[in-house]
Amino acid sequence: MLLGTIFQSVSAWQKLSVIPLKPKVAYKILKYTRYISVEHEVAEKQRIALIHEITGTKDGEDAKIDPRSPEFVIYAENFNAIMATEVKFEQIKLKLEDVVELLDDKPDALSVSDLALLEPFFEDYVSVDTCETCEPGQCEDCDKCDETVYAAAGEIS
């Protein structure tokens, strides 16, 4: 799984974690949200260190990169490289469909965007970037596949 996928999913996990659920499901989500948070914290520390490196500032000092500057291009390239890092990450032992069913009486609980961010973390997820011909993550040159475009590759926040 790409670090960017984990990094971008945190807000959806936080949103899911405040919705009342059956205790057994809620506990699994609590434990998994902690797992996600640790990985997010690592990525955030790397992002902050990158900003300090580019701006020549020290940890604890304010630092800002002008989005129109050449330094921002360097920042974006390096941040995207961090987000494109493949990390070993286990899926939660739940099916997203089961969680959605529990939320069916709460129509405003999660948006389509939230579900899209959460989907890769559940055991019933099937990646759209792999066809039956290719190995996972090897579909760059295959004309049978729809490559997944990760928002992390183009966004910085």
DRENROFI-737451 format. One record per residue (C-alpha): residue in three letters; x, y, z negated. Coordinates in nm, 3 decimals, padded with zeros to 5 digits. Each point is the difference from the previous one (the first is absolute). Layout:
! residues N
<domi><code>ALA</code><c1>X</c1><c2>Y</c2><c3>Z</c3></domi>
...
//
This chain:
! residues 157
<domi><code>MET</code><c1>00.000</c1><c2>00.000</c2><c3>00.000</c3></domi>
<domi><code>LEU</code><c1>00.127</c1><c2>00.347</c2><c3>00.074</c3></domi>
<domi><code>LEU</code><c1>00.081</c1><c2>00.227</c2><c3>-00.292</c3></domi>
<domi><code>GLY</code><c1>-00.207</c1><c2>00.269</c2><c3>00.172</c3></domi>
<domi><code>THR</code><c1>-00.308</c1><c2>-00.222</c2><c3>-00.019</c3></domi>
<domi><code>ILE</code><c1>00.046</c1><c2>-00.030</c2><c3>-00.375</c3></domi>
<domi><code>PHE</code><c1>00.085</c1><c2>00.369</c2><c3>-00.041</c3></domi>
<domi><code>GLN</code><c1>-00.316</c1><c2>00.115</c2><c3>00.177</c3></domi>
<domi><code>SER</code><c1>-00.232</c1><c2>-00.242</c2><c3>-00.177</c3></domi>
<domi><code>VAL</code><c1>00.047</c1><c2>00.132</c2><c3>-00.353</c3></domi>
<domi><code>SER</code><c1>-00.292</c1><c2>00.245</c2><c3>00.007</c3></domi>
<domi><code>ALA</code><c1>-00.237</c1><c2>-00.273</c2><c3>00.124</c3></domi>
<domi><code>TRP</code><c1>00.118</c1><c2>-00.236</c2><c3>-00.276</c3></domi>
<domi><code>GLN</code><c1>-00.051</c1><c2>00.275</c2><c3>-00.258</c3></domi>
<domi><code>LYS</code><c1>-00.349</c1><c2>00.062</c2><c3>00.136</c3></domi>
<domi><code>LEU</code><c1>-00.081</c1><c2>-00.372</c2><c3>-00.014</c3></domi>
<domi><code>SER</code><c1>00.138</c1><c2>-00.031</c2><c3>-00.353</c3></domi>
<domi><code>VAL</code><c1>-00.253</c1><c2>00.246</c2><c3>-00.148</c3></domi>
<domi><code>ILE</code><c1>-00.306</c1><c2>-00.176</c2><c3>00.145</c3></domi>
<domi><code>PRO</code><c1>-00.178</c1><c2>-00.223</c2><c3>-00.254</c3></domi>
<domi><code>LEU</code><c1>00.044</c1><c2>-00.365</c2><c3>00.103</c3></domi>
<domi><code>LYS</code><c1>-00.042</c1><c2>-00.341</c2><c3>-00.157</c3></domi>
<domi><code>PRO</code><c1>00.275</c1><c2>-00.043</c2><c3>-00.262</c3></domi>
<domi><code>LYS</code><c1>00.183</c1><c2>-00.284</c2><c3>00.179</c3></domi>
<domi><code>VAL</code><c1>00.024</c1><c2>00.197</c2><c3>00.326</c3></domi>
<domi><code>ALA</code><c1>00.077</c1><c2>00.324</c2><c3>-00.183</c3></domi>
<domi><code>TYR</code><c1>00.289</c1><c2>-00.168</c2><c3>-00.183</c3></domi>
<domi><code>LYS</code><c1>00.151</c1><c2>-00.134</c2><c3>00.324</c3></domi>
<domi><code>ILE</code><c1>-00.027</c1><c2>00.346</c2><c3>00.155</c3></domi>
<domi><code>LEU</code><c1>00.156</c1><c2>00.160</c2><c3>-00.310</c3></domi>
<domi><code>LYS</code><c1>00.302</c1><c2>-00.230</c2><c3>00.018</c3></domi>
<domi><code>TYR</code><c1>00.038</c1><c2>00.048</c2><c3>00.374</c3></domi>
<domi><code>THR</code><c1>-00.034</c1><c2>00.378</c2><c3>-00.026</c3></domi>
<domi><code>ARG</code><c1>00.292</c1><c2>-00.002</c2><c3>-00.242</c3></domi>
<domi><code>TYR</code><c1>00.198</c1><c2>-00.207</c2><c3>00.253</c3></domi>
<domi><code>ILE</code><c1>-00.081</c1><c2>00.256</c2><c3>00.272</c3></domi>
<domi><code>SER</code><c1>00.088</c1><c2>00.292</c2><c3>-00.229</c3></domi>
<domi><code>VAL</code><c1>00.350</c1><c2>-00.134</c2><c3>-00.070</c3></domi>
<domi><code>GLU</code><c1>00.077</c1><c2>-00.025</c2><c3>00.372</c3></domi>
<domi><code>HIS</code><c1>-00.150</c1><c2>00.345</c2><c3>00.062</c3></domi>
<domi><code>GLU</code><c1>00.215</c1><c2>00.149</c2><c3>-00.276</c3></domi>
<domi><code>VAL</code><c1>00.315</c1><c2>-00.146</c2><c3>00.159</c3></domi>
<domi><code>ALA</code><c1>-00.096</c1><c2>00.152</c2><c3>00.337</c3></domi>
<domi><code>GLU</code><c1>-00.082</c1><c2>00.336</c2><c3>-00.157</c3></domi>
<domi><code>LYS</code><c1>00.341</c1><c2>00.010</c2><c3>-00.173</c3></domi>
<domi><code>GLN</code><c1>00.165</c1><c2>-00.070</c2><c3>00.336</c3></domi>
<domi><code>ARG</code><c1>-00.203</c1><c2>00.281</c2><c3>00.160</c3></domi>
<domi><code>ILE</code><c1>00.099</c1><c2>00.248</c2><c3>-00.271</c3></domi>
<domi><code>ALA</code><c1>00.366</c1><c2>-00.106</c2><c3>00.018</c3></domi>
<domi><code>LEU</code><c1>-00.009</c1><c2>00.053</c2><c3>00.376</c3></domi>
<domi><code>ILE</code><c1>-00.135</c1><c2>00.354</c2><c3>-00.044</c3></domi>
<domi><code>HIS</code><c1>00.271</c1><c2>00.080</c2><c3>-00.254</c3></domi>
<domi><code>GLU</code><c1>00.269</c1><c2>-00.145</c2><c3>00.227</c3></domi>
<domi><code>ILE</code><c1>-00.113</c1><c2>00.210</c2><c3>00.296</c3></domi>
<domi><code>THR</code><c1>-00.047</c1><c2>00.321</c2><c3>-00.198</c3></domi>
<domi><code>GLY</code><c1>00.316</c1><c2>-00.040</c2><c3>-00.207</c3></domi>
<domi><code>THR</code><c1>-00.195</c1><c2>00.026</c2><c3>-00.324</c3></domi>
<domi><code>LYS</code><c1>00.022</c1><c2>-00.210</c2><c3>-00.314</c3></domi>
<domi><code>ASP</code><c1>-00.264</c1><c2>-00.213</c2><c3>-00.163</c3></domi>
<domi><code>GLY</code><c1>-00.235</c1><c2>00.224</c2><c3>-00.197</c3></domi>
<domi><code>GLU</code><c1>00.062</c1><c2>00.304</c2><c3>00.221</c3></domi>
<domi><code>ASP</code><c1>-00.273</c1><c2>00.131</c2><c3>00.228</c3></domi>
<domi><code>ALA</code><c1>00.057</c1><c2>-00.090</c2><c3>00.362</c3></domi>
<domi><code>LYS</code><c1>-00.199</c1><c2>00.069</c2><c3>00.313</c3></domi>
<domi><code>ILE</code><c1>00.064</c1><c2>-00.069</c2><c3>00.368</c3></domi>
<domi><code>ASP</code><c1>-00.153</c1><c2>00.237</c2><c3>00.252</c3></domi>
<domi><code>PRO</code><c1>-00.205</c1><c2>-00.210</c2><c3>00.247</c3></domi>
<domi><code>ARG</code><c1>00.137</c1><c2>00.209</c2><c3>00.290</c3></domi>
<domi><code>SER</code><c1>00.364</c1><c2>-00.056</c2><c3>-00.091</c3></domi>
<domi><code>PRO</code><c1>00.254</c1><c2>-00.248</c2><c3>00.141</c3></domi>
<domi><code>GLU</code><c1>00.030</c1><c2>-00.139</c2><c3>-00.353</c3></domi>
<domi><code>PHE</code><c1>-00.365</c1><c2>-00.101</c2><c3>00.014</c3></domi>
<domi><code>VAL</code><c1>00.067</c1><c2>-00.209</c2><c3>00.310</c3></domi>
<domi><code>ILE</code><c1>00.278</c1><c2>-00.179</c2><c3>-00.191</c3></domi>
<domi><code>TYR</code><c1>-00.233</c1><c2>-00.044</c2><c3>-00.296</c3></domi>
<domi><code>ALA</code><c1>-00.280</c1><c2>-00.139</c2><c3>00.219</c3></domi>
<domi><code>GLU</code><c1>00.230</c1><c2>-00.248</c2><c3>00.174</c3></domi>
<domi><code>ASN</code><c1>00.146</c1><c2>-00.126</c2><c3>-00.327</c3></domi>
<domi><code>PHE</code><c1>-00.335</c1><c2>-00.011</c2><c3>-00.179</c3></domi>
<domi><code>ASN</code><c1>-00.153</c1><c2>-00.194</c2><c3>00.288</c3></domi>
<domi><code>ALA</code><c1>00.293</c1><c2>-00.244</c2><c3>-00.018</c3></domi>
<domi><code>ILE</code><c1>-00.070</c1><c2>-00.051</c2><c3>-00.371</c3></domi>
<domi><code>MET</code><c1>-00.371</c1><c2>-00.055</c2><c3>00.066</c3></domi>
<domi><code>ALA</code><c1>00.082</c1><c2>-00.248</c2><c3>00.279</c3></domi>
<domi><code>THR</code><c1>00.195</c1><c2>-00.219</c2><c3>-00.244</c3></domi>
<domi><code>GLU</code><c1>-00.141</c1><c2>-00.351</c2><c3>-00.016</c3></domi>
<domi><code>VAL</code><c1>-00.060</c1><c2>-00.111</c2><c3>-00.360</c3></domi>
<domi><code>LYS</code><c1>-00.102</c1><c2>-00.338</c2><c3>-00.134</c3></domi>
<domi><code>PHE</code><c1>-00.341</c1><c2>00.058</c2><c3>-00.152</c3></domi>
<domi><code>GLU</code><c1>-00.255</c1><c2>-00.261</c2><c3>-00.100</c3></domi>
<domi><code>GLN</code><c1>-00.366</c1><c2>00.048</c2><c3>00.076</c3></domi>
<domi><code>ILE</code><c1>-00.251</c1><c2>00.014</c2><c3>-00.283</c3></domi>
<domi><code>LYS</code><c1>-00.174</c1><c2>-00.330</c2><c3>-00.062</c3></domi>
<domi><code>LEU</code><c1>-00.339</c1><c2>00.144</c2><c3>00.095</c3></domi>
<domi><code>LYS</code><c1>-00.192</c1><c2>00.033</c2><c3>00.323</c3></domi>
<domi><code>LEU</code><c1>-00.084</c1><c2>00.356</c2><c3>00.096</c3></domi>
<domi><code>GLU</code><c1>-00.338</c1><c2>-00.122</c2><c3>00.119</c3></domi>
<domi><code>ASP</code><c1>-00.078</c1><c2>-00.119</c2><c3>-00.355</c3></domi>
<domi><code>VAL</code><c1>00.098</c1><c2>00.335</c2><c3>-00.148</c3></domi>
<domi><code>VAL</code><c1>-00.209</c1><c2>00.185</c2><c3>00.258</c3></domi>
<domi><code>GLU</code><c1>-00.295</c1><c2>-00.221</c2><c3>-00.088</c3></domi>
<domi><code>LEU</code><c1>00.036</c1><c2>00.101</c2><c3>-00.366</c3></domi>
<domi><code>LEU</code><c1>-00.009</c1><c2>00.365</c2><c3>00.110</c3></domi>
<domi><code>ASP</code><c1>-00.302</c1><c2>-00.036</c2><c3>00.228</c3></domi>
<domi><code>ASP</code><c1>-00.230</c1><c2>00.179</c2><c3>-00.246</c3></domi>
<domi><code>LYS</code><c1>00.249</c1><c2>00.290</c2><c3>-00.024</c3></domi>
<domi><code>PRO</code><c1>-00.022</c1><c2>00.153</c2><c3>00.351</c3></domi>
<domi><code>ASP</code><c1>00.242</c1><c2>00.286</c2><c3>-00.071</c3></domi>
<domi><code>ALA</code><c1>00.261</c1><c2>-00.213</c2><c3>-00.177</c3></domi>
<domi><code>LEU</code><c1>00.250</c1><c2>-00.036</c2><c3>00.285</c3></domi>
<domi><code>SER</code><c1>00.029</c1><c2>00.157</c2><c3>00.343</c3></domi>
<domi><code>VAL</code><c1>00.092</c1><c2>-00.176</c2><c3>00.324</c3></domi>
<domi><code>SER</code><c1>00.342</c1><c2>00.163</c2><c3>-00.035</c3></domi>
<domi><code>ASP</code><c1>00.040</c1><c2>-00.142</c2><c3>-00.353</c3></domi>
<domi><code>LEU</code><c1>-00.091</c1><c2>-00.348</c2><c3>00.123</c3></domi>
<domi><code>ALA</code><c1>00.248</c1><c2>00.027</c2><c3>00.286</c3></domi>
<domi><code>LEU</code><c1>00.277</c1><c2>00.092</c2><c3>-00.245</c3></domi>
<domi><code>LEU</code><c1>-00.092</c1><c2>-00.286</c2><c3>-00.235</c3></domi>
<domi><code>GLU</code><c1>-00.061</c1><c2>-00.270</c2><c3>00.260</c3></domi>
<domi><code>PRO</code><c1>00.362</c1><c2>-00.121</c2><c3>00.056</c3></domi>
<domi><code>PHE</code><c1>00.038</c1><c2>-00.080</c2><c3>-00.371</c3></domi>
<domi><code>PHE</code><c1>-00.277</c1><c2>-00.259</c2><c3>-00.022</c3></domi>
<domi><code>GLU</code><c1>00.042</c1><c2>-00.371</c2><c3>00.070</c3></domi>
<domi><code>ASP</code><c1>-00.263</c1><c2>-00.005</c2><c3>00.277</c3></domi>
<domi><code>TYR</code><c1>00.183</c1><c2>00.264</c2><c3>00.207</c3></domi>
<domi><code>VAL</code><c1>00.108</c1><c2>-00.098</c2><c3>00.350</c3></domi>
<domi><code>SER</code><c1>00.248</c1><c2>00.237</c2><c3>00.163</c3></domi>
<domi><code>VAL</code><c1>-00.106</c1><c2>00.150</c2><c3>00.332</c3></domi>
<domi><code>ASP</code><c1>00.359</c1><c2>00.049</c2><c3>00.111</c3></domi>
<domi><code>THR</code><c1>00.066</c1><c2>-00.368</c2><c3>00.059</c3></domi>
<domi><code>CYS</code><c1>-00.142</c1><c2>-00.224</c2><c3>00.269</c3></domi>
<domi><code>GLU</code><c1>00.016</c1><c2>-00.377</c2><c3>00.017</c3></domi>
<domi><code>THR</code><c1>00.312</c1><c2>00.023</c2><c3>00.221</c3></domi>
<domi><code>CYS</code><c1>00.212</c1><c2>00.214</c2><c3>-00.233</c3></domi>
<domi><code>GLU</code><c1>00.143</c1><c2>-00.025</c2><c3>-00.346</c3></domi>
<domi><code>PRO</code><c1>-00.118</c1><c2>00.267</c2><c3>-00.250</c3></domi>
<domi><code>GLY</code><c1>00.168</c1><c2>00.333</c2><c3>00.072</c3></domi>
<domi><code>GLN</code><c1>00.140</c1><c2>-00.116</c2><c3>00.336</c3></domi>
<domi><code>CYS</code><c1>-00.268</c1><c2>00.135</c2><c3>00.236</c3></domi>
<domi><code>GLU</code><c1>00.181</c1><c2>00.309</c2><c3>00.129</c3></domi>
<domi><code>ASP</code><c1>00.034</c1><c2>-00.129</c2><c3>00.357</c3></domi>
<domi><code>CYS</code><c1>-00.304</c1><c2>-00.225</c2><c3>00.014</c3></domi>
<domi><code>ASP</code><c1>-00.286</c1><c2>00.112</c2><c3>00.226</c3></domi>
<domi><code>LYS</code><c1>-00.249</c1><c2>-00.223</c2><c3>-00.186</c3></domi>
<domi><code>CYS</code><c1>00.020</c1><c2>00.188</c2><c3>-00.329</c3></domi>
<domi><code>ASP</code><c1>-00.146</c1><c2>00.316</c2><c3>-00.143</c3></domi>
<domi><code>GLU</code><c1>00.281</c1><c2>00.154</c2><c3>-00.199</c3></domi>
<domi><code>THR</code><c1>-00.093</c1><c2>00.145</c2><c3>-00.335</c3></domi>
<domi><code>VAL</code><c1>00.097</c1><c2>00.363</c2><c3>-00.027</c3></domi>
<domi><code>TYR</code><c1>00.085</c1><c2>00.086</c2><c3>-00.356</c3></domi>
<domi><code>ALA</code><c1>-00.093</c1><c2>00.352</c2><c3>-00.102</c3></domi>
<domi><code>ALA</code><c1>00.316</c1><c2>00.011</c2><c3>-00.211</c3></domi>
<domi><code>ALA</code><c1>00.206</c1><c2>00.032</c2><c3>00.316</c3></domi>
<domi><code>GLY</code><c1>-00.135</c1><c2>00.347</c2><c3>00.070</c3></domi>
<domi><code>GLU</code><c1>-00.111</c1><c2>00.153</c2><c3>-00.328</c3></domi>
<domi><code>ILE</code><c1>00.190</c1><c2>00.151</c2><c3>-00.286</c3></domi>
<domi><code>SER</code><c1>-00.163</c1><c2>00.121</c2><c3>-00.317</c3></domi>
//
